[in-house]
Amino acid sequence: GGGLIARARRRGGIRLTEGLEIEPSLRRAAEAALGDALRGVALARGELEAVRGEAGVVVLRDAITAASVDPAEVDGAGGPTLTLATRLRELGGGLLVDAIRQDPSRAVRHLLATAVWAPDLEAALSIAEVLPAGWLVATLDGELVGGNGLVRLGGAGGSLLECQAARDSAAAELEQLRQTAKEAADAADAAATETDRGAVALAAARAVLDDVQRGRRAAETQERTAAGHEEAARREQAWEDAQLARLVSLTDRVRADLPADGENEGFGWARAGATSAPPPTDAAPDGLAHVRARAEALRRRRDGLLEQAGRSESERRRSDDERRRIEVRLGLDEARLLELEDQSGRLAETAERARTELGQVTAALASAREEERSASELLDELDRSEAADRTRLVELEQAAAKAREALRAAEERARAEERRELERRLQLEQIGEQLLVELAALGDVGLAAIEAEVAVPASPGAAHAEGAAKPAAASEPAGLEAPDAEEAPGPAEALASELEAIFPVVTAAWRALGEDDQATVDVAGGAGAQLATLRRRYQTLGVSNPFAAREYAEIKARVDELDGQESDLTEAIAGTRQLISELSALVAKQFLDTFTKLEGAFARRFEGLFGGGDASLTLTDPTDLSVTGVEITARPPGKKRQALAMLSGGERTLTAVALLFAMLEIRPVPFCVLDEVDAALDEANVGRFVAALRELAELTQFVVITHNRGTIEAADALYGVTMGEDAVSRVISLRLSSGIDLPAPTPAMATSA
């Protein structure tokens, strides 16, 4: 029962069905062969005394052997014979112990060591003819045949192992659903994060586009201004060149018109222009000086204009260079803008897909959460129901105990009352018989005297006459039946009254007899003594209980009702406890399955990272998975097996990486961040580490913080931090597969694989 299992667990015991796996087609046969033992526990012999008093089956671990049985190797004295092995092969049967896939307790393997299976009942009966003593043969339908001719039918009912397998399958589906819900939630979070990043990138792209457009407008304005300045400078230079040419020409003409000795200097002015008035004779030198000064001024002005033109040309060239740079920058910005627009479109599509997937995932997650909530509510309701049922069961057990005690007391009272009533009847019959004997002994004379006395009217003798006739009927059974207690006195009271009324009359009649008659019948003294004795005995009997039978029926009906309620509550509690034990077994099974997968993946990853060797994971307490730990032992190439603490720093690091990669292999995650995990590895180990990392990168996105060149070379994208001459840190990024700069992330050095 549940009490035995609970007490056995506290003593280190384990249920036989806990973690048990048997071939699906042979579950009914194994269950038929095990019988009630399937619901038992495996316990050490020293703990057997601690569970005494509980109903159930216990398999002693001291008697469990792990040896397998081969029908072809064991003779008839201790196992199957060669004839049995041959018969099994002919009829398509086999050993039930071979159907066991997993048996943590090892008790089932021990119990099935002397059991075989057959495809049907006919084959089982044929195999039973050659079965050794103590062996059993079970059919696929759950029928059982023993070597002694015992056949147990009725194997078509529900199978505990099949129910357990169905429960395990349902639990696995529930766990898968929870994992799917978790993955959906992670995908939803990742989609939301990607959407946020896309929105940020889109905002940054729009900001860059605005900056580019503002730069283009500023460059165009600057170019127009420079062109205006250049055109103005060109016109002014042309005007100055014209003025300078005119003055030079005028100067040449003046010089040509002046005589060599300075005479007739005024005629030159007449040639210079017909409209000019001839200057005075002393004014010619001053005019020449003025022209020369004007020419010098114009020359200086020309030089200034030439210098200004050079500066304008330099400014123009600088403007052209700036314009070309702006055009190049504008082209780059336009290309960047197109790229950002394309990226924005892709991000918008990604965001839309993410929103769609998020809606689907949210719906699936809500459904999964609803199912999980329903399961949790059902489990809580079962727990509460079990507690209430347990309390009610205790109360009903107490009430039933009280009712049973009252019933036993009522039954004892009823039996005592029946015994007393029987004794009263016997005593009354004896008194009646004795009275008849005494009256008969009086003879005719005595009876005549008594009749004369009782026949006197209106005297006490009238009552005695009636009493004299009644003793004759006292010996009849009908005269001793009890009338209604409320209508008339009982037979004992009536007979006592009659005897008391008759006794004085009999005594008086006896005294009236002569001596001869008294000598003949000498009964008066003896009859009086007997009557006194009978009256005292009657008074000690007391009054009977006429309602004892009805009280007994009512109490018995109440006890039957309480027994029915107790049975219902016991079944409900047993079902709840079975569900709890099934859930515990499910958790243990899931843990063991995951641990088995992790152990295999860890061994492979260890061998791949170390280039050889082997490693294993061991549970420190496999009998109690709630408190067990995991111990890692490793054997690097060329070394002996030792614990993790005895390895070197690099070996411990590589072992931890192998364990991490094994976990990611059996339970992939969307992304994983590794911080300087390769710092303690040499170049050869880094190569194997990178190869394993690239293999896992197909399912998981890795963000690796590292300074190792080998790890950096294997990455798809790089993010780094550099410092310029202004001592300001700047984030740079590069996608190695395409050589395209990426948007700068947060200021941190990282490598993404």
C-alpha positions in Angstrom: 0.0 0.0 0.0 0.9 3.7 0.0 2.1 3.5 3.6 4.5 0.7 2.8 6.0 2.6 -0.2 6.3 5.8 1.8 8.1 4.1 4.7 10.2 2.1 2.4 11.4 5.2 0.5 12.5 6.8 3.8 14.5 3.6 4.4 16.2 3.7 1.0 13.7 1.5 -0.8 12.6 1.8 -4.4 9.4 0.8 -6.1 9.7 -2.0 -8.6 7.9 -0.1 -11.3 10.1 3.0 -10.8 12.1 3.5 -14.0 11.1 0.0 -15.2 11.0 -0.4 -19.0 9.8 -3.6 -20.7 9.2 -4.4 -24.3 5.6 -3.2 -25.2 4.5 -6.5 -26.6 5.6 -8.4 -23.5 4.2 -6.1 -20.8 1.1 -8.1 -20.1 3.1 -11.3 -19.9 5.6 -9.8 -17.5 2.8 -8.3 -15.3 1.1 -11.7 -15.2 4.3 -13.4 -14.1 5.1 -10.8 -11.5 1.5 -10.6 -10.1 1.2 -8.6 -6.8 5.0 -8.3 -6.6 4.8 -5.7 -9.4 3.3 -3.2 -6.9 6.0 -4.0 -4.2 9.2 -2.3 -3.2 12.9 -3.4 -3.1 14.3 -3.0 0.4 17.4 -4.1 2.3 16.9 -7.0 4.7 18.0 -4.9 7.7 15.2 -2.4 7.0 12.4 -5.0 6.9 11.6 -4.6 10.6 10.9 -0.9 10.1 8.1 -1.5 7.6 6.3 -4.3 9.4 2.7 -3.5 10.0 2.1 -2.2 6.5 0.4 -4.3 3.9 2.3 -5.0 0.7 5.1 -6.9 -1.0 8.8 -6.4 -0.3 11.7 -7.9 -2.3 14.9 -8.2 -0.3 17.8 -6.7 -2.1 20.1 -9.2 -0.4 18.5 -11.9 -2.5 18.6 -10.1 -5.8 21.1 -11.4 -8.3 22.0 -9.8 -11.6 22.9 -13.1 -13.3 21.0 -13.8 -16.5 19.6 -17.2 -17.4 20.3 -19.1 -20.5 18.0 -22.1 -21.2 20.7 -23.9 -23.1 23.3 -23.7 -20.3 21.3 -24.6 -17.1 20.1 -28.0 -16.4 16.7 -29.0 -15.0 17.8 -28.9 -11.4 18.3 -25.2 -11.3 16.8 -23.7 -14.4 15.4 -24.4 -17.8 16.5 -27.5 -19.6 17.6 -27.9 -23.1 14.2 -29.3 -23.9 12.6 -26.1 -22.7 14.9 -24.0 -24.8 14.1 -26.1 -27.8 10.4 -25.9 -27.1 10.6 -22.1 -26.7 12.3 -21.7 -30.1 9.8 -24.0 -31.8 6.7 -22.2 -30.4 8.1 -18.7 -30.7 8.6 -18.0 -27.0 11.5 -16.8 -24.9 12.7 -15.7 -21.5 10.9 -12.8 -20.0 14.1 -11.5 -18.5 15.2 -10.6 -22.0 12.3 -8.3 -22.4 13.6 -5.9 -19.7 15.1 -2.7 -21.1 15.7 -0.9 -17.9 15.4 -2.1 -14.3 16.9 0.4 -11.7 15.8 -1.8 -8.8 17.1 -5.1 -10.4 14.3 -6.8 -8.5 12.2 -7.4 -11.6 15.1 -9.1 -13.4 15.5 -11.3 -10.3 11.8 -12.2 -10.1 11.5 -12.9 -13.9 14.7 -15.1 -13.9 12.4 -18.2 -13.7 9.7 -17.1 -16.1 9.2 -17.5 -19.9 6.6 -16.3 -22.3 4.5 -17.9 -25.1 2.5 -16.3 -27.9 -0.8 -17.9 -26.8 -2.4 -20.2 -24.2 -2.0 -23.3 -26.4 1.7 -22.8 -26.7 1.9 -21.9 -23.0 0.3 -25.3 -22.1 2.7 -27.1 -24.3 5.7 -25.3 -22.8 4.4 -26.0 -19.3 4.9 -29.7 -19.9 8.7 -29.3 -19.8 8.8 -26.5 -17.2 11.2 -27.1 -14.2 9.9 -26.8 -10.7 9.1 -23.2 -9.7 9.0 -21.9 -13.3 6.1 -20.0 -14.9 5.0 -19.3 -18.5 2.9 -16.3 -19.4 1.1 -15.5 -22.6 1.1 -12.2 -24.5 -2.6 -11.7 -23.3 -1.6 -11.9 -19.7 -2.6 -15.5 -19.0 -0.3 -17.5 -16.6 0.5 -21.2 -16.6 2.6 -23.0 -13.9 4.5 -26.2 -14.0 2.1 -27.7 -11.5 -0.9 -27.4 -13.8 -2.2 -24.1 -12.3 -3.7 -21.8 -15.0 -4.6 -18.2 -14.3 -7.0 -16.7 -16.8 -8.6 -13.2 -17.2 -5.6 -11.3 -18.6 -7.8 -9.0 -20.8 -8.1 -6.3 -18.1 -6.1 -3.2 -17.8 -2.3 -3.6 -17.6 -0.4 -1.6 -15.0 2.8 -1.5 -17.1 0.8 -0.3 -20.2 -0.9 2.3 -18.1 2.5 3.4 -16.8 3.8 3.5 -20.3 0.8 5.6 -21.5 1.3 7.9 -18.5 5.0 8.2 -19.4 4.2 9.0 -23.0 1.7 11.6 -21.9 4.2 13.1 -19.5 6.8 13.2 -22.3 4.3 14.9 -24.6 3.6 17.4 -21.8 7.3 18.0 -21.3 7.6 18.4 -25.1 4.7 20.9 -25.1 6.3 22.8 -22.3 9.6 22.8 -24.2 7.8 24.0 -27.3 6.1 26.7 -25.3 9.5 27.8 -23.9 11.1 27.8 -27.3 8.1 29.8 -28.6 8.5 32.3 -25.8 12.3 32.5 -26.6 11.5 33.0 -30.3 9.0 35.6 -29.4 11.5 37.5 -27.3 14.2 37.1 -30.0 11.7 38.4 -32.6 10.8 41.4 -30.3 14.5 42.1 -29.8 15.2 41.9 -33.6 12.2 44.2 -34.2 13.6 46.7 -31.7 17.0 46.5 -33.3 15.5 47.0 -36.7 13.6 50.0 -35.5 16.8 51.5 -34.0 18.7 50.8 -37.3 15.9 52.4 -39.3 15.9 55.5 -37.1 19.7 55.6 -37.5 19.5 55.2 -41.3 16.9 58.0 -41.5 19.2 60.2 -39.4 22.1 59.5 -41.7 19.9 60.3 -44.7 18.9 63.6 -43.2 22.6 64.4 -42.5 23.5 63.5 -46.1 20.7 65.6 -47.6 21.7 68.6 -45.4 25.4 68.1 -46.5 24.3 68.0 -50.1 22.3 71.2 -49.8 25.2 72.9 -48.0 27.7 71.8 -50.7 25.4 73.0 -53.5 25.1 76.4 -51.7 28.8 76.6 -51.2 29.4 75.7 -54.8 27.0 78.4 -56.1 28.7 81.0 -53.9 32.2 80.0 -55.1 31.0 80.1 -58.7 29.6 83.6 -58.1 32.8 84.8 -56.6 34.8 83.3 -59.4 32.6 85.0 -62.1 32.8 88.4 -60.3 36.6 88.1 -60.0 36.8 87.1 -63.7 34.8 90.2 -64.8 36.7 92.5 -62.6 40.0 91.1 -63.9 38.8 91.6 -67.5 37.9 95.2 -66.7 41.2 95.8 -65.0 43.0 94.2 -67.9 41.2 96.5 -70.4 42.0 99.5 -68.3 45.6 98.5 -68.0 45.9 98.0 -71.8 44.3 101.4 -72.5 46.7 103.1 -70.1 49.7 101.3 -71.5 48.6 102.3 -75.0 48.1 105.9 -73.9 51.5 105.9 -72.3 53.2 104.7 -75.4 51.5 107.3 -77.5 52.5 110.0 -75.1 56.1 108.8 -75.1 56.1 108.8 -78.9 54.7 112.3 -79.2 57.2 113.9 -76.8 60.4 115.4 -78.5 63.7 114.2 -77.3 64.9 117.7 -76.1 61.6 118.5 -74.5 60.6 121.2 -77.0 57.2 121.5 -78.5 56.0 119.2 -75.8 52.6 120.7 -76.0 52.1 119.3 -79.5 51.8 115.8 -78.2 48.7 116.7 -76.3 47.3 118.0 -79.5 47.9 114.6 -81.1 46.6 112.8 -78.2 43.2 114.2 -78.9 41.7 116.7 -81.1 39.4 117.8 -78.4 42.1 118.3 -75.8 43.1 121.9 -75.3 46.9 122.5 -75.5 48.3 122.6 -72.0 50.7 125.2 -71.0 54.3 124.7 -71.7 55.2 123.9 -68.1 52.3 121.5 -67.7 53.7 118.7 -70.0 56.1 117.2 -67.5 53.5 117.1 -64.9 51.1 115.4 -67.2 53.6 112.7 -68.0 54.3 112.1 -64.3 50.6 111.9 -63.8 50.3 109.3 -66.5 53.3 107.4 -65.1 51.8 107.5 -61.7 48.5 106.4 -63.0 50.2 103.6 -65.0 52.1 102.5 -61.9 48.9 102.5 -59.9 47.2 100.5 -62.6 50.2 98.2 -62.7 49.9 97.7 -59.0 46.2 97.3 -59.4 46.9 94.8 -62.1 49.3 92.9 -59.9 46.7 93.0 -57.1 44.1 91.8 -59.5 46.4 89.1 -60.7 47.1 88.1 -57.1 43.4 88.2 -56.4 42.8 86.2 -59.5 45.4 83.7 -58.3 43.7 83.5 -55.0 40.3 83.2 -56.7 41.8 80.4 -58.8 43.2 78.7 -55.7 39.8 79.2 -54.1 38.1 77.9 -57.1 40.4 74.9 -57.2 39.8 74.3 -53.5 36.1 74.7 -54.2 36.4 72.2 -57.0 38.3 69.8 -54.7 35.7 70.3 -52.0 32.9 69.9 -54.5 34.5 66.7 -55.7 35.0 65.5 -52.2 31.4 66.4 -51.4 30.3 64.6 -54.6 32.3 61.5 -53.5 30.9 61.7 -50.0 27.5 62.3 -51.5 27.9 59.2 -53.7 29.0 57.2 -50.7 26.1 58.5 -48.7 23.7 57.7 -51.5 25.1 54.2 -51.7 24.9 54.0 -47.9 21.4 55.4 -48.1 20.4 52.8 -50.7 21.9 50.1 -48.5 20.1 51.5 -45.5 16.9 51.6 -47.4 17.4 48.1 -48.5 18.3 47.0 -45.0 15.3 49.0 -43.7 13.0 47.1 -46.1 14.5 43.8 -45.0 14.1 44.8 -41.4 10.5 45.8 -42.0 9.9 42.4 -43.7 11.7 40.7 -40.8 9.7 42.7 -38.3 6.5 41.8 -40.1 7.4 38.1 -40.1 8.5 38.4 -36.5 5.2 40.0 -35.6 3.3 37.2 -37.4 5.5 34.6 -35.7 5.1 36.4 -32.4 1.3 36.2 -32.8 1.4 32.5 -33.6 3.9 31.9 -30.8 1.9 34.0 -28.4 -1.2 32.0 -29.3 0.7 28.7 -28.9 2.2 29.9 -25.7 -1.1 31.0 -24.3 -2.6 27.6 -25.2 0.4 25.9 -23.6 0.1 28.0 -20.5 -3.6 27.3 -20.3 -2.9 23.6 -20.5 -0.2 23.9 -17.9 -2.5 26.0 -15.7 -5.2 23.4 -16.1 -2.8 20.6 -15.2 -1.5 22.6 -12.2 -5.0 23.3 -11.1 -5.9 19.6 -11.5 -2.8 18.6 -9.5 -3.6 21.2 -6.8 -7.2 20.0 -6.7 -6.0 16.5 -6.3 -3.6 17.5 -3.5 -6.4 19.4 -1.8 -8.8 16.5 -2.4 -6.3 14.1 -1.1 -5.8 16.2 2.1 -9.6 16.5 2.6 -10.1 12.9 1.8 -7.4 11.9 4.3 -8.9 14.1 7.0 -12.4 12.8 6.2 -11.0 9.2 6.2 -9.5 9.7 9.6 -12.8 11.1 10.9 -14.7 8.3 9.3 -12.3 5.8 10.7 -12.8 7.2 14.1 -16.5 7.3 13.7 -16.5 3.8 12.3 -14.4 2.6 15.3 -16.8 4.2 17.6 -19.8 2.7 15.7 -18.1 -0.7 15.7 -17.5 -0.3 19.4 -21.1 0.6 20.0 -22.2 -2.2 17.7 -20.1 -4.7 19.7 -21.5 -3.3 22.9 -25.1 -3.6 21.6 -24.4 -7.1 20.3 -23.0 -8.1 23.7 -26.0 -6.5 25.4 -28.4 -8.3 23.0 -26.7 -11.6 23.5 -26.7 -11.0 27.3 -30.4 -10.1 27.1 -31.2 -13.2 25.1 -29.2 -15.3 27.5 -31.1 -13.8 30.5 -34.4 -14.2 28.7 -33.7 -17.8 28.0 -32.6 -18.4 31.6 -35.9 -16.7 32.8 -37.9 -19.0 30.5 -36.1 -22.1 31.7 -36.5 -21.0 35.3 -40.2 -20.4 34.8 -40.7 -23.7 33.1 -38.9 -25.4 36.0 -41.0 -23.6 38.5 -44.2 -24.6 36.7 -43.1 -28.2 36.5 -42.2 -28.2 40.2 -45.6 -26.6 41.1 -47.4 -29.3 39.1 -45.5 -32.0 40.9 -46.3 -30.4 44.3 -50.0 -30.0 43.4 -50.2 -33.6 42.1 -48.6 -34.8 45.4 -51.4 -33.3 47.5 -53.8 -36.0 46.3 -57.5 -35.9 45.9 -58.1 -34.7 49.5 -55.7 -31.8 49.2 -56.9 -30.8 45.8 -60.6 -30.9 47.0 -59.7 -28.7 49.9 -57.9 -26.3 47.6 -60.8 -26.3 45.2 -63.2 -25.6 48.1 -61.0 -22.7 49.2 -60.7 -21.1 45.7 -64.4 -21.5 44.9 -65.5 -19.1 47.7 -67.0 -16.0 46.0 -65.6 -12.4 46.7 -62.7 -13.7 48.6 -59.1 -13.9 47.8 -59.6 -17.5 47.0 -61.4 -16.6 43.7 -58.1 -15.4 42.4 -56.4 -18.5 43.8 -58.9 -20.7 41.9 -57.8 -19.1 38.7 -54.2 -19.5 39.7 -54.8 -23.2 40.4 -55.9 -23.8 36.8 -53.0 -21.9 35.3 -50.2 -23.9 36.6 -51.4 -26.8 34.5 -50.7 -24.7 31.4 -47.5 -23.3 32.7 -45.5 -26.1 31.1 -46.9 -25.2 27.6 -44.6 -23.1 25.4 -47.4 -20.7 24.5 -47.9 -19.9 28.2 -44.3 -18.6 28.4 -44.4 -16.2 25.4 -44.0 -12.5 26.4 -47.0 -10.3 25.7 -46.7 -6.6 25.0 -45.1 -4.9 28.0 -47.5 -2.0 27.8 -50.7 -4.1 27.7 -50.2 -6.9 30.3 -47.5 -8.1 32.7 -45.0 -10.7 31.5 -45.3 -14.4 32.1 -42.8 -14.3 34.9 -44.7 -11.6 36.8 -48.1 -13.3 36.2 -46.8 -16.7 37.3 -45.1 -15.2 40.4 -48.4 -13.4 41.3 -50.3 -16.6 40.9 -47.9 -18.6 42.9 -47.9 -16.0 45.7 -51.8 -16.1 45.7 -52.0 -19.9 45.6 -49.4 -20.5 48.3 -51.5 -19.4 51.3 -54.5 -21.5 50.1 -52.3 -24.6 49.6 -50.8 -24.1 53.0 -54.2 -23.7 54.7 -55.6 -26.7 52.9 -52.5 -28.7 54.0 -53.0 -27.8 57.6 -56.7 -28.8 57.4 -55.7 -32.3 56.5 -55.4 -35.0 59.0 -52.2 -36.4 60.2 -52.6 -39.4 57.9 -53.1 -37.2 54.9 -50.2 -35.0 56.0 -48.1 -38.1 56.3 -49.1 -39.2 52.8 -48.4 -35.8 51.3 -45.7 -33.8 53.1 -44.9 -31.0 50.7 -46.1 -27.8 52.3 -42.8 -26.8 53.9 -40.8 -27.7 50.9 -43.1 -25.9 48.5 -42.9 -22.7 50.5 -39.1 -22.8 50.5 -39.0 -23.5 46.8 -41.4 -20.6 46.1 -39.4 -18.2 48.2 -36.2 -19.3 46.3 -37.9 -18.9 43.0 -39.1 -15.5 43.8 -35.7 -14.3 44.8 -34.2 -15.7 41.6 -36.8 -14.0 39.5 -36.2 -10.6 41.2 -32.5 -10.8 40.4 -33.2 -11.3 36.7 -34.3 -7.7 36.1 -36.3 -6.3 33.1 -35.6 -7.2 29.4 -34.9 -4.6 26.7 -37.6 -5.0 24.0 -35.8 -2.5 21.6 -32.4 -4.3 21.5 -33.1 -5.9 18.0 -34.1 -2.5 16.5 -31.1 -0.7 18.0 -28.8 -3.5 16.6 -30.3 -3.1 13.1 -29.8 0.7 13.1 -26.3 0.6 14.4 -25.4 -2.1 11.9 -26.8 -0.1 9.0 -24.7 3.0 10.1 -21.6 0.8 10.3 -22.2 -0.5 6.8 -22.6 3.1 5.5 -19.4 4.2 7.2 -17.6 1.1 5.7 -18.7 2.1 2.2 -17.5 5.7 2.7 -14.2 4.4 4.0 -13.8 2.2 1.0 -14.5 5.1 -1.4 -12.1 7.4 0.4 -9.4 4.7 0.5 -9.8 4.3 -3.3 -9.6 8.1 -3.9 -6.5 8.4 -1.7 -4.9 5.4 -3.4 -5.6 7.0 -6.8 -4.1 10.3 -5.7 -1.1 8.7 -4.3 -0.6 6.7 -7.4 -0.8 9.8 -9.5 1.8 11.5 -7.3 4.0 8.5 -7.5 3.6 8.4 -11.3 4.5 12.1 -11.5 7.6 11.4 -9.4 8.5 8.5 -11.6 8.0 10.7 -14.7 10.3 13.3 -13.4 12.9 10.7 -12.5 12.5 9.1 -15.9 12.9 12.4 -17.7 16.0 13.3 -15.7 17.5 9.9 -16.3 16.8 10.1 -20.0 18.3 13.6 -20.3 21.3 12.5 -18.2 21.9 9.5 -20.4 21.8 11.6 -23.5 24.1 14.2 -21.9 26.5 11.5 -20.8 26.9 10.2 -24.4 27.2 13.7 -25.9 29.7 14.7 -23.2 31.9 11.7 -24.0 31.8 12.5 -27.8 32.6 16.2 -27.2 35.4 15.4 -24.8 37.0 13.0 -27.3 36.6 15.5 -30.1 38.1 18.5 -28.1 41.0 16.5 -26.6 41.7 14.5 -29.8 41.3 11.3 -27.8 40.7 10.0 -24.3 37.3 9.6 -22.6 35.2 11.1 -19.9 32.1 10.2 -18.0 29.3 11.6 -15.8 28.3 9.7 -12.7 25.4 10.3 -10.2 26.6 10.5 -6.7 23.3 9.1 -5.3 21.3 7.3 -8.0 18.8 6.0 -5.5 17.6 9.5 -4.6 17.5 11.8 -7.6 16.2 14.8 -5.5 19.6 15.2 -3.7 22.0 13.5 -6.1 25.0 15.3 -7.6 27.0 14.7 -10.7 30.7 13.7 -10.6 32.9 14.2 -13.6 35.8 11.9 -14.3 38.1 12.3 -17.3 41.1 10.6 -18.9 42.9 12.9 -21.3 45.1 11.3 -24.0 48.1 9.6 -22.4 47.0 10.1 -18.8 45.1 8.0 -16.3 41.4 8.6 -15.3 41.0 11.1 -12.5 38.6 13.5 -11.0 38.0 17.0 -12.5 39.8 18.7 -9.6 43.0 16.8 -10.4 43.2 18.1 -14.0 45.3 21.1 -15.1 43.7 24.5 -15.8 43.5 24.1 -19.5 42.2 20.5 -19.2 39.5 21.7 -16.8 38.6 24.5 -19.2 38.3 22.2 -22.1 36.3 19.6 -20.1 33.9 22.4 -19.1 33.6 23.4 -22.7 32.9 19.8 -23.7 30.1 19.7 -21.0 28.7 23.0 -22.2 28.7 21.9 -25.9 27.1 18.6 -24.9 24.3 20.5 -23.2 23.8 22.7 -26.2 23.8 19.6 -28.4 20.9 17.9 -26.6 19.1 21.1 -25.7 19.9 23.8 -28.3 19.2 27.5 -27.4 18.7 30.5 -29.8 22.0 32.2 -28.8 24.9 31.7 -26.4 27.5 34.2 -25.0 31.0 32.8 -24.2 33.4 35.1 -22.3 37.1 34.3 -22.7 36.5 30.6 -22.6 39.5 30.0 -24.9 42.0 32.1 -22.8 43.7 29.1 -21.3 43.9 27.0 -24.5 46.9 26.5 -26.7 46.8 26.8 -30.5 46.0 23.1 -31.2 43.1 23.1 -28.6 41.8 26.4 -30.1 41.6 24.8 -33.5 39.4 21.9 -32.1 37.4 24.4 -30.0 36.7 26.5 -33.1 35.7 23.4 -35.2 33.2 22.3 -32.5 32.0 25.9 -32.2 31.4 26.1 -36.0 29.5 22.8 -35.9 27.1 24.0 -33.1 26.7 27.4 -34.8 24.3 25.8 -37.3 21.7 25.6 -34.5 22.8 28.3 -32.0 24.2 31.8 -32.6 27.3 32.3 -30.5 28.7 35.7 -29.3 32.3 35.1 -28.2 34.3 37.6 -26.2 37.9 36.7 -27.1 41.4 38.0 -27.8 42.5 34.8 -29.5 43.4 35.2 -33.2 42.3 31.7 -34.2 38.8 32.2 -32.7 38.6 35.7 -34.4 39.5 34.3 -37.8 36.7 31.7 -37.6 34.0 34.3 -36.9 31.4 35.5 -39.3 31.3 39.1 -38.0 33.6 41.1 -35.8 32.9 43.9 -33.4 35.8 45.8 -31.9 36.7 49.0 -30.0 39.5 51.3 -31.1 40.8 54.6 -29.8 41.8 57.5 -32.0 44.2 60.3 -31.6 41.6 62.3 -29.7 41.5 59.5 -27.0 37.9 58.7 -27.8 36.8 55.1 -28.1 35.0 54.2 -31.3 33.2 50.9 -32.1 34.0 49.3 -35.5 32.3 46.3 -37.1 33.0 44.1 -40.1 31.2 41.1 -41.6 34.0 38.8 -42.9 31.9 36.9 -45.4 31.1 40.1 -47.4 33.5 42.7 -46.2 30.6 45.1 -45.4 30.8 47.4 -42.4 28.0 46.7 -39.9 26.1 49.1 -37.7 28.1 49.7 -34.5 26.8 47.8 -31.5 27.2 48.6 -27.9 30.8 49.6 -27.0 32.3 46.2 -26.2 34.7 43.9 -28.0 32.9 40.7 -29.3 33.1 38.1 -32.0 30.0 36.5 -33.4 30.1 33.0 -34.8 
